[in-house]
Amino acid sequence: MTNQDAAVRDAAWTSRAAAAAWEPPDARRWLQLGLAVIWVLDGVLQYQSAMFSRAFSQLLAHSGPGNPAVIAESVSWAARIIEHNPMTTNAVFATIQLALGLGIAWRSTLRVALAASIVWSVAVWWLGEGLGGVLTGGASPVNGAPGAVILYAVLAVLLWPAAGGRPASFVAGRPLGAGAARAVWLVLWGSLAYFAMLAVNRGAQGLHDMIGAMAAGEPGWLASVNRGAAGLLAHRGLPASVVLAVVLAAIAVGIFLPAPAARVAVVLAVAVSVASWVVGQDLGTVLAGGATDVNSGPLLVLVALAFWPGGASPREPLGTVRGEAAGAGRGEAAGAVPGEEATR
Amino acid sequence: MIGPSWLAAAFAAVVAAVALFSVGRLIASRGRRRRAEVDADGVHILMGVAMAGMFVPRLAILPTPAWEVIFATGAGWFGWRAVQVRHGGVARHSGRGGSGYGRCCQYPLPHLVDCAAMLYALWAVPVLRPAAPATGGISDMAGAAGGVGGVRLPVLGLVLALCICGYVVWLGDRLPPTALARAAVDAREPVSAGPVSAAAAAATGMAARLAGRPLLAPRIATCCKIAMGVAMGVMLIDLL
């Protein structure tokens, strides 16, 4: 047998091993991949030309005022650093986000990437978003409170590939346990209900002005949606805020109800998230240019899907080599690219 | 096209490197009893050259209409292949067979999206076209697009970018693990243990492929697809 024959045989041998070890994604893995797509898209958005100008640092600096001094000063500090090195810092930021997405996608680096995404998200939420405006009184569930970036961290925790996992009927309950995961849900959606009733939102023209202002720079059809929604809400800020808060509160407590009712709450959460993403967030203003992320809508949808009753599969968590303890960390599934044998 | 010139040059270098790798893969596969994906590697060569010209205008070598014809042809090919694969032609087309399909890629749909994305990038900035010099091609269009805006059908561009980001993640999920982890798999599940591996292979349609020659450098090829996808995503989003 020639060396070439041996190499070909080894290639086929290894490919069969890889094909046998690779498992198709389960519900949690699909949600992790969804999170990875959003991270990759964020990285791509961060590479936009506009982000390499001083406009980016100015955008960040605007999130500081109104916060407690310690927050505002740290936001200003970060904005100054970026202002002095806009090109380098933005290239680094974009590359980090891209790496986080690719790291979550690749099973070998899943845990490291999820852990890094938590650190990165918290840092950006503090230094880049001024805690999403939750302490300024200007947060609104319609335009992305409590800040999209903190939802990445929440998702990383809820979708953590815990070894063994805990018994839960939904994906988010496996790493934390059902009770703790439901508490996270309650805090998240309960806080959105609270934000809906802030003075800035319940004013007669609060929601009207907020949504109407989104139309600038958007494509015609999306601007029309903004104008139509703003027209409906004109001088109806208070009742609209009350209805929104009631719906969000119902979502918050709905997850504690029996499975059929919990499913209704999850569906409602998805519907509210999509509606606010289209009407209040304009698809993250990606089409208007200058968006740094897709805003909170898609992330809230992922969170909601992680709580879908019956969505957790009982098998060993994906992201681990078959038969290997998941806690090993370094040993992740041997993936074979479909149609491609796993050979070098 | 994007941000600072050094970053655009870096992206141009990445896509050019992918194109060079694809050329090398096609050549090397002939003498190594390994299989390449002729159509996928071919379109990567073309995309690499075209995108390098979009990132760095002085690297543009063909006028816009020529690229449009090229990628429209590519889209037609991969669309036809996607139909063929959907109708059960996987084993026949990707196996060892003597037909021309024996060296084609297994999953033509993503490459159809790639071609569509290239066509969109060429078509989306119509206002600038009359002003573009005959040999300036896409580089001038794309080079100015980032600052001018007003592209056609931005939603389509966003959808294409989303599809490509999804494809990048899909590839990443299936990227084989590190040698260390794979060695662990090999040690635990020797392939000679037969039935399980054979069943898995058959279930994923690998039986036909295993009968033929293994692909040449699939891991690096996958990384190249990921790199090309990221560059394409950046280009599309910056056009919006």
Interface residues (C-beta under 8 A of the other chain):
Chain A: Q4 V8 A11 A12 W13 T14 S15 R16 A17 A18 A19 A20 A21 W22 P25 R29 L33 A36 V37 V40 L41 G43 V44 L45 Y47 Q48 S49 M51 F52 M87 N90 A91 L98 G101 L102 I104 A105 W106 R107 S108 P219 L283 V286 L287 G289 V321 R322 G323 E324 R330 G331 E332 A333 A334 G335 A336 V337 P338 G339 E340 E341 A342 T343 R344
Chain B: M1 I2 G3 P4 L7 R32 R33 R34 S94 C105 Q106 Y107 G146 G147 G149 P154 V155 L158 A161 L162 C165 G166 V168 V169 W170 L171 G172 D173 R174 L175 P176 P177 T178 L180 A181 R182 A184 V185 D186 R188 E189 P190 V191 V196 S197 A198 A200 A201 T204 G205 M206 R209 L210 R213 P214 L215 A217 P218 R219 I220 A221 T222 I226 V230 G233 V234 I237 D238 L240
